[in-house]
Amino acid sequence: MSSSAREAKYWHVDKGRVVCTACPRHCAMAEGQNGFCFVRKNEGGRLATLAYGQPNAVAVDPIEKKPLFHFLPGTTILSIGTAGCNLGCRFCQNWDLSRARSNHMRAMSLPPSEVARLATSEGCASVAFTYSDPTVFVEYATDAAIACREAGLATVAVTAGYIGKEAREDLYRHLDAANIDLKGFTEDFYAKLSLAHLAPVLETIEYAVKHGVFVELTTLLIPGHNDGEDEIRAESKWVVEHLGPDVPLHFSAFHPAYQLLNVPRTPPQTLRRARAIALAEGVRYVYVGNLVDEEGETTYCHGCGEPLIGREGFAVRHNLLAGNDHCPKCQAIIPGVFDARARTASAGIRHGLL
Ligand code: SF4
């Protein structure tokens, strides 16, 4: 195995090929071949992960950027990710990283214990495995999550949720929160635009909620592809029926990128209409993203409608929660983790460390 590689955990051999089981794609690799994500490779008949301890993107972000609105609002989060992704989204908003090869990019040497040390020294309350998808570097993300929790930091995944069962079990037991992309609500959308499948994503979302990971969902609305009222209604109904009304749902605006340059930006009215549909279907906390919209960025009490947390962009403008968990007017408990003991940094800052 090459000096920059490390043996991966999730694989077996079938018909002379190494089969990666980190995600449902199950890439079968002949000697020297890479998987679809280009982060995992058959080296000498064993599966190597090429990115362990070597993130290609490291930055401090406001946690609202993930987006997480009900988890430690107003704090900063150390965010790390590698190049490469296990989905093939034609609309990828981050394609310069997801379609890149990790060994062609600058990387920081950052073993798991150093992730925790760096987050602490940067004053972050949490660490996110993000940017492309932690599934492709799941061994590293899991070990870093363990080290971060030991250091008193919260752990977050920002992910498409397209992950193998064994890898999911190992990683998610060390996660406190996740923002999971629900990219559309039909198998057709996933097949044609993400080269993946919807069913395993829904399974992961249910798994995460059931196992106590605080989940928020994000759907990027792409004009003409996944923004139909029926699809949004079906997604919202599924959320309420399978997860309950308290899982926050974000609808965010698409901008033309990667292979969908001919599709226009998402109009603001599409996002507002989606939010209205989800609220009408019983999702209690629905937000709009990539759009300045006071109403769509505010947390309102589901009990009495009182505006509780006001935001502008990625900054928290006010937080009126009482006792870090309830509405001061009607006493309704607001779902989330709002503990002010977490270190609070000036929201809105972002600086790259790599
Ligand atoms: S994680 Fe990468 S190599 Fe493994 S199955 Fe998924 S796409 Fe293939």
Residues whose N, C-alpha, C, O or C-beta is under 5 A from the ligand:
A	BS01	SF4	C20 A22 C23 R25 H26 C27 G35 F36 C37 R40 N86 T135 V136
